[in-house]
């Protein structure tokens, strides 16, 4: 687990932003095939998930258990954390 994953799991938005700003541990998978989005859980909420999505973390990563962000959110009853986000357009 990287520090970015740890702070995402703990719901520490300030540290998630710091690691994001300095491009530390972005796009990395842990030994279970999970990225920081999959570690973001009940304590993380919409702000951290939205920030990680804006950084470019892949919401379609499938870990070794077959989980994606959507599957995990459904199982944990956290659809509010990922639902209703407007689709970001890439103007780059």
ZIFEN-V58693 format. One line per field, one symbol per residue. ss: DSSP state (h for helix, s for strand, l for the rest). phi: phi as a letter, one per 20 degrees, with the letter a starting at -180 (. if undefined). burial: I if it has 16 or more other C-alpha atoms within 10 Angstrom, else O. A space follows every 10 residues. Layout:
ss = ???
phi = ???
burial = ???
This chain:
ss = llhhhhhhhh llhhhhhhhh hlllllllll lllllhhhhl llllhhhhhh hhhhhlllll llllllllhh hhhhhhllhh hhllllllll ll
phi = .egffgfffe mefgffffff felememede fenedfffef cgffmfffff fffffofefd fdefenedgf fffffemdgf fdfmfffeee dd
burial = OOOIIIIIII IIIOIIIOII OOOOIIOIIO OOOIIIIIII IOOIIIOIII IIIOOOIIIO IIIOOOIIII IIIOOOOIIO IIOOOOOOOO OO
